[in-house]
Amino acid sequence: MGRAVIMHIDEAPWVRGGPRGEGGEARHPDGGGQLVGDLVKGPWVHVNWLPGGKVAPPHSHDHDQVMYVVEGGFSMGKRQCGPGTVVYIEAGTQYGFKVWDEGVRFLNIRQGLASYTEAGKQTNNPYAEALSGQTSGHTE
């Protein structure tokens, strides 16, 4: 039988870092992420925020993904990706971006947990800590 995952992004549990605002940028200099779905089984909708000026170095994942910019933005090469921008990235594609001064909040949608491979470095699981206390969103 099928299932549905229904949750407002502001109510999603934190799986990385924590909220911004009220000093959150100082407490979480690498930003934060919330999860709608199931971290391991999917679906996987990660609600990210990153502080202004943050650079995501060239990297790839082993799943296709769709990114949707909610607030702020980032530059990906010569492209300016502001609110409403949709970015599709195929598995194995190297990409990176620089966050605009005001920061960015975006959705990252994948079919499940993906590896993270930074150019020239070993593949790792950026959610190992979250997996130790498995958090999943609401399913019905």
ZIBEL-V700094 format. One record per backbone hydrogen bond with DSSP energy under -0.5 kcal/mol. NH is the residue of the N-H (numbers start at 1). CO is the residue of the C=O. E is the energy in kcal/mol with one decimal. If there is no record, write none. Layout:
<<NH,CO,E> <NH,CO,E>>
This chain:
<<6,4,-0.5> <6,138,-0.8> <11,8,-1.9> <12,9,-0.8> <13,35,-0.6> <15,33,-2.8> <16,33,-1.6> <24,21,-1.6> <26,23,-0.6> <27,23,-1.8> <28,24,-2.5> <31,28,-2.4> <32,49,-2.1> <33,16,-3.2> <34,47,-2.2> <35,13,-2.2> <36,45,-2.8> <37,35,-0.6> <38,43,-1.9> <39,135,-0.7> <42,38,-2.0> <44,110,-2.0> <45,36,-2.2> <45,43,-0.5> <46,44,-0.6> <46,108,-3.0> <47,34,-2.7> <47,45,-0.5> <48,46,-0.8> <48,106,-2.9> <49,32,-2.3> <50,104,-2.3> <53,99,-1.3> <54,51,-1.7> <56,54,-0.5> <56,97,-3.0> <57,55,-0.8> <59,95,-2.5> <60,117,-1.7> <65,89,-2.3> <66,109,-1.9> <67,87,-3.1> <68,107,-2.3> <69,85,-2.3> <70,105,-2.7> <71,105,-1.9> <73,103,-1.6> <74,81,-1.7> <75,98,-3.0> <76,79,-2.4> <77,75,-0.6> <79,76,-1.9> <81,74,-2.9> <81,79,-0.6> <82,80,-0.8> <84,69,-2.9> <85,82,-2.3> <87,67,-2.8> <89,65,-2.7> <92,61,-2.9> <93,90,-2.0> <95,59,-2.4> <97,56,-1.7> <98,75,-2.3> <99,54,-3.1> <100,73,-2.6> <103,100,-2.1> <104,50,-2.1> <105,71,-2.4> <106,48,-2.0> <107,68,-2.9> <108,46,-2.5> <109,66,-3.3> <110,44,-2.8> <110,108,-0.5> <113,40,-0.7> <116,124,-2.3> <117,60,-2.5> <118,116,-0.5> <119,58,-2.4> <121,118,-2.7> <124,116,-2.5> <126,124,-0.7> <128,125,-1.5> <131,127,-2.4> <132,128,-1.2> <133,129,-0.6> <133,130,-1.0> <134,131,-1.4> <137,37,-4.2> <140,4,-2.8>>
